[in-house]
Amino acid sequence: MNPIENLNKLFESRIRLGVMSVLMVSEEVSFNDLKAMLDVTDGNLASHLSTLEENAYIKVHKGFVGRKTNTTYSITKTGEKAFKGHLAALEAMIKFTQ
């Protein structure tokens, strides 16, 4: 058995891994909160969020708080399934190498 074959390449990035980890335990998280939690720049975060959105792993919600735009993100069923699969593959890899 190849211990890395079931790892999801989309989660190789620490930023995408961080986004998915946060969204697994939060119903919805704003762009600014994600940026602060992960300590990344606007552009870097936006790029990784786009990749996750393009793969239907996260959903974008655009709205307003007062007159300010407010963008929040949530995980999709597809994203949840993919991330759980990735975590299971990591666990299997750890057990395989012990």
C-alpha positions, 0 to 999 in steps of 0.5 A, spaced: 500 500 500 502 506 498 501 511 504 500 517 500 496 515 495 489 518 498 492 524 500 488 530 497 493 535 493 489 541 494 490 540 502 498 540 501 498 548 502 498 550 509 493 555 508 488 551 504 489 546 510 488 552 515 482 554 512 478 547 511 480 546 519 477 552 521 471 551 517 470 544 519 468 547 526 465 553 524 458 554 521 461 561 517 467 565 518 468 572 515 474 573 510 477 578 515 477 573 521 480 567 516 486 572 515 487 574 522 487 567 524 491 564 519 496 570 519 496 571 511 495 577 506 489 579 503 491 576 496 494 570 498 488 568 502 483 570 496 487 566 491 487 560 496 479 561 497 478 561 490 481 554 489 477 551 494 471 555 491 473 552 484 473 545 487 466 546 490 469 545 497 467 552 500 461 556 499 462 564 498 456 568 502 457 576 500 453 581 504 453 587 507 454 589 515 451 596 515 454 599 508 460 595 508 461 589 504 461 582 508 464 576 505 463 570 509 465 562 507 462 556 509 464 548 508 460 544 503 458 537 503 463 536 498 468 539 502 467 536 508 467 529 505 474 531 501 477 534 508 475 528 512 478 523 507 484 527 507 484 526 514 483 519 514 489 518 509 493 522 514 491 517 520 493 511 515 499 514 513 501 515 520 499 508 522 503 505 516 509 508 518 509 506 525 
